[in-house]
Amino acid sequence: MISVLDHIEYLTSKHDCVIVPGLGAFISHYSVKKNANGMPIGLSREISFNQSVAHSDGLLAHSISRREKITYELANLEIANYVNSLRSQLSHEGEVPVGRVGYFSNTAENTLEFFPFPSRNVNNDFYGLSSISLKPLAVVEVTEEEKETIKTNIVPFTRKFMRVAASIALLIGMVLVLSTPVINNNSQDYANLNAFTLKSQDISEDRELLISIPAIESETSTIQEEVVSEETEVKLSEAPGNYGLVIASLPTEVLANKYIAENNLTNCAIFKSTTKYRVYIEKGTYDEMISLKETKYANSDAWVCRVK
């Protein structure tokens, strides 16, 4: 014989809501359990009954169907028979026990009233755990003298204090700004012809490509330059091509000529751009200048620029 009551007992111990279709729902509630002194000693689980929740959620029927190996429809039929039997017993006896869960009683208004058994008011999560005792925290009394000592050790951050701190920080910042030296750099660009001396340079607006002049040329190339005949020598400014190998960029023509004289440059020329005077030592097509940069002047600071 199938016992619907056994399934109700089992499900109420595992679930917080168990609905018996046509009867109502057994609902679990949790609260803090306290001892005689009002100290919390854990959670308490209590089961109540709500008659208005009587629709089937399938939990009880599935449990019966799975355990008893019957169809879902037969399980619902067993539940309906149990509910009818319980109501018939209530009308004759006035009270009906629901296993170890609690018992039902008929009220004067002919409604169900559920009374849970105290033995079921156990939270399964804490089952088997031993109880512990909690000691109340001791109340520490502070004397007036100790209160005054605490007050004197506290540094108050008033608005006046914050204003003074902000003023000091502002004064320090102004001193740092005024004491920092200002460096004035003249707008002059140089390509270093000395392998062991590096001069500072700025990137020019008209500069198209940065290349370098070799620090030390081979003896063969030096000898070849010295034995060039005057009849075959062509002025650099008249050489074909629109690109030159610039070694210096200065703001005035006077400074450009001074740079040529100081470095003993002979085969060079000056080209005036929009804002600068360019000193270049080679002239030709763009590809020729790139080729010279990658071979003869691979280690210098010169750059290729349009000079005509």
C-alpha positions, 0 to 999 in steps of 0.5 A, spaced: 500 500 500 502 506 498 503 511 503 502 518 501 504 521 508 511 518 508 513 522 502 510 528 505 514 527 511 520 526 507 519 532 503 518 537 508 525 535 511 528 536 505 524 542 501 522 549 504 515 548 500 511 542 499 504 542 496 499 537 497 494 538 491 487 540 493 489 541 501 495 546 501 502 547 502 507 546 508 512 552 508 518 552 512 520 558 516 527 560 519 528 564 525 534 565 530 534 561 536 536 564 543 537 561 550 534 563 556 539 569 557 537 572 550 543 569 546 543 567 539 545 559 539 543 558 532 537 558 527 530 554 528 526 551 522 519 551 523 513 549 519 507 552 517 501 551 513 498 555 507 491 552 505 491 557 499 496 554 496 493 548 493 495 548 486 500 542 484 507 543 483 509 536 481 514 535 487 509 530 491 507 526 485 514 525 482 516 523 489 511 518 489 512 516 482 519 515 482 519 511 489 513 507 488 514 506 480 508 508 478 505 513 473 505 520 474 497 520 473 496 514 478 501 518 483 496 524 483 490 519 484 493 517 490 494 524 493 487 525 491 485 519 495 489 521 501 486 528 501 479 526 501 480 521 507 484 526 511 478 531 510 473 525 512 477 523 518 477 531 520 469 531 519 468 525 524 474 526 529 476 534 529 483 532 529 488 528 524 495 527 525 500 528 519 506 523 521 511 526 525 510 533 521 504 535 526 497 535 526 490 538 523 485 541 527 478 543 524 476 550 527 469 553 528 469 556 521 470 549 518 477 551 516 484 547 517 489 549 522 496 546 523 500 545 529 507 543 528 510 538 532 516 541 536 520 535 534 520 537 527 523 544 529 530 542 527 534 545 521 537 539 517 544 543 516 545 543 523 543 536 525 548 532 529 552 538 531 554 539 538 551 546 541 556 551 544 556 556 549 557 564 548 560 568 553 557 575 553 562 581 552 565 584 558 563 592 558 569 596 559 568 602 563 572 608 562 573 614 567 573 621 566 580 622 566 581 617 561 576 620 557 580 627 557 587 623 556 584 620 549 581 627 547 588 630 548 591 625 544 587 627 538 589 632 533 583 635 530 583 637 523 580 643 523 579 648 517 584 653 519 589 647 519 587 645 512 588 652 510 595 653 513 597 646 510 594 648 503 598 655 503 605 651 505 604 647 499 603 652 495 609 656 497 613 650 496 611 649 489 612 657 487 619 656 490 621 650 486 618 653 480 622 660 481 628 656 482 628 652 476 633 655 471 630 656 464 635 653 458 634 658 452 636 653 446 638 657 439 634 654 433 640 651 430 641 644 427 648 641 425 650 635 422 657 632 426 663 631 421 667 629 427 666 622 429 668 624 437 664 630 438 656 630 438 653 637 437 645 637 439 640 638 433 633 639 433 628 636 427 627 641 422 621 643 419 623 642 412 627 635 413 625 630 409 630 624 412 635 624 417 642 620 415 649 620 418 656 622 415 661 617 417 666 619 423 672 616 419 672 615 412 677 610 409 684 613 406 682 611 399 676 615 399 680 621 402 686 620 397 681 620 391 678 627 393 684 630 394 687 628 387 680 631 383 683 635 378 680 643 378 678 642 370 673 636 372 671 639 379 664 642 378 661 647 383 656 644 388 651 649 387 651 647 379 651 640 380 644 636 377 639 634 382 634 638 387 636 634 393 642 635 398 646 632 403 645 637 409 650 638 415 647 644 418 641 649 419 642 656 421 637 662 422 642 667 419 646 667 413 652 670 417 652 664 422 652 659 416 658 662 413 661 662 420 660 655 420 663 653 414 669 657 416 670 654 423 669 647 420 674 648 414 669 646 409 671 647 401 666 643 397 659 646 400 654 650 399 648 654 402 641 654 401 636 658 404 629 655 405 623 658 408 626 660 415 633 657 415 640 657 411 642 650 410 649 648 409 650 642 404 656 638 402 653 633 396 647 635 391 644 630 386 637 626 385 634 623 391 636 616 390 643 618 389 643 622 396 640 616 399 645 611 396 651 616 399 647 616 406 647 608 406 655 608 404 659 614 404 656 617 410 652 612 414 655 614 420 653 621 420 648 626 423 646 629 416 640 629 412 637 629 405 633 635 404 630 639 397 635 644 396 632 647 389 
